[in-house]
Amino acid sequence: MQEGFSAFPPVERWNDWVERGRHYSLVPTTCFNCEAACGLIAYVDQETKEVRKFEGNPYHPGSRGRNCAKGPATLNQIQDPERILFPLRRVGARGEGTWERVSWDDALDDLANRIRRAIKGGEPNKVMYHVGRPGEDGYTERVLAAWGVDGHNSHTNICSSGARAGYAFWMGMDRPSPDYANAKCILLISAHLESGHYFNPHAQRIIEAKQRGATIIVMDPRLSNTATHADHWLPTYPGSEIDVLLAIANVLIQEKLYDREFVRRWVNWEEYLRAVRPGTPATFDAFTRELERLYADYTPERTERDTGVPAKTIIEVARAIGKAGSAFSAHNWRAAAAGNLGGWMTARCLFFLNVLTGSVGTEGGVVPNSWTKFVPAPHARPPHPTTWNELTWPKEYPLAFFEMSFLLPHFLKEGRGSLDVYFTRVYNPVWTNPDGFSWIEVLRDESMIGRHAALTPVWSETAWFADYVLPVGLGSERHDLASFETHAGSWIGFRQPVKRAIEERLGHDVTDTRDVNPGEVWEENEFWIELSWRIDPDGSMGTRKHFESPYRAGEKLRIDEYYRWIFENSVPGLPEAAAREGLSPLEFMRKYAAFEIPVGAYGRHEAEVSPEDMAESSVDDRTQRVFTSRAPSPSSNIVPLPAPPADVEGRRAAGVMVDGVALRGFPTPSGKLEFYSPTLAAWGWPELAIPTAIESHVAPSGLDASAGEVVLVPTFRLPVLVHTRTGNAKWLNEIAHANPLWIHTSDAAKLGIQLGDLLRVTTEIGYFVVPAWVTEGIRPGVVACSHHMGRWRVADDQGTDRWSSALVRLEERGDGRWRMRRVKGVEPFASDDRDSRRVWWQSAGVHQNLTFAVHPDPISGAHAWHQKVRVTKAEPGDQEGDVVVDTVRSHAVYKEWLAKTRPAPGPDGMRRPYWLLRPLRPSIEAYRLKAEV
Ligand code: SF4
């Protein structure tokens, strides 16, 4: 148990805990309301066998017994009177809203037949699995690999692609685990990670550091909750964060506040000089002079003029960072990286500060995520696909992180392909993505999407346009195994169906989670096993064998066997820890639902290459890269370790020579941190190969201030909500249910508007109508609207939860013109939950994302969420919540951004650099574009 929780129910009494006269069984699981997977304890009433509340799990190393508001609200979700309890099949046209109950068997057979036909017909990539929040590591990717399908799709490009690209070009790993708890200085480019995603594990450690005297710096145009706790709030103009970061770097360089030795040993400066200054002697002194020259123009004074951040503040902040040195921690996930054309460079410039201060892999610094995230190997690992999916990995975006998911409607409209079976899984693209009306247009079209199965616990705007709505379990009704980079430590968290765990404690064998879940709600993992068997009933396709028990030859895999094998074979230290308590590893994980992996988090790049790898190694004279012909250990994590896969010549990098010693280094082509990215240079972007400024699409130079144009920041999160995931949590919607437009008092005065006045916000493809929130908590010239609210349904008594949605009318006016008009807002309703009659709030917010065209960054592939908009008073006839959009115009904007790309092939005729991360990485042959031409 973590420190400070001595008052928590002791684990030895979890089988019978008495509170206010009631007897409870306490069952640990993990939260599914954001990716952090914090520990939860379900209090199951022994009399009713129902969960009465959720609290934190003190044995979980990431969350340490604490949760944000969304964790306990899991109770609302499992008790939601409007949740889907039985599989449904569409009757009539898609989107018409008529449904019939269908058996799981019928749905499975129909889907399995179509998938088998696609695979056997040589079109495996007509099967697509599109996931919103995975909440697990590797399970479903394994399923797709077993089918031989390159059909994984994600929400990453509307979320974290920018940040991932920025980090990956530096270190080959696409995010840091910030060691906030031990930091002396923390810089956050925020309003996402520290106020929503990973909120609780990060927030508690940031506050610990602050209590110990750490300096907190926050860049955010809006005064976020995180910014209110900062020593320095830098309300940067959107897109100018890069300039401020480079000005800080300049101060560190000019004032010699950087860690020369770290830079000398671990930056690929020789490669930079060779490529860019071939006439210059390749000495470190020459490189430091080059650094001074490259960043000399980013003076604090000039940056103040360009960004509005005072020069004095930039210098003060830079000195605090320099003083913290190796205990400088920082992170950027969404915010600026997800807002701007070139947003990925924000993370690249932020990490530049970590490199300069030598705070990479250090206590109090940032640890590459693959050093902490632990993904244990399952019993059977099918080979990855041999085909390449052009609908998710088009040649225009060879460097994207990752699938170009939000362009799918445009690709389908262009005739680039079609889908036979499309799974949306806990994903709501109609609502969450930009340009939702284009999604509706393709989801309705059966020639583009043959079958759409929505795997979801609740109704969503997207499920409304499905053929099957298949109810899957909520956080306490399913198994998942996850590990996340919450801090400088490694752990696995075990999500388990709590009622199943109770039955097993009572000695009852549960072979199908539907037996304990409400209605016919199924846990997905069992669904995938069953579906895979039906795709390959006789095993002739080579799929079924991956879903056979490792303990009972030829028998169908049981879900407890899947995890039992992992816990017994793939998690270092777990069998021993379990044995000390007289438990099997599975029993141990059912008891605690979390385990800390006893591995060190710091300094792995400095570890020497193993003698086994060295025995079969060779050193490249020019690059000093150490290659080995030895195969990677089969028991290693399935996530990339700090060594990239075999290169195009089939060699596996094992390390790099540093000062004459072979060290593990980083999984980049050079083995070092790549200040100079030869990848960016070789793939058509030499001007962006080092940390440098990129002008955003919302830069002031592109705005017509005289026409009232301003920047809309539409991405900020509230700490109590997550996208559409929390629409079924009544407590959370009571706390937050409106997304007014934040506008500075000076801007409001110019427009003559007051708090609550209706505004029309016009984008390049339409407009939305929203009330004003007049505040000093935002930078002048910038407006902001939270992206949580604006849920809607088109039928009064079915569809998106009534706790959070407005009833709307969708009007299609021809030629791609749409209008959504609110019929009524949230109101009390009759249900099995007495609280539904007590609903007092009316607002459901406005669905602003519908009015955003797609803005795919040509490098990272990230959607650049910020919008150039005109804010005016609402016009006569406008109503709150109105949305008007032209999807013909949105397709034209897609084409404009497509024209910014520099397509593959790159070197060696490749579609994508082989070393770059990619989910479900296909075989190297599939990477070669020329084979397809
Ligand atoms: S931060 Fe909150 S929502 Fe996310 S996993 Fe933890 S408790 Fe759940």
Residues whose N, C-alpha, C, O or C-beta is under 5 A from the ligand:
A	BS01	SF4	C31 N33 C34 A36 A37 C38 N67 C68 K70 G71 G196 Y198 F199 N200 P201
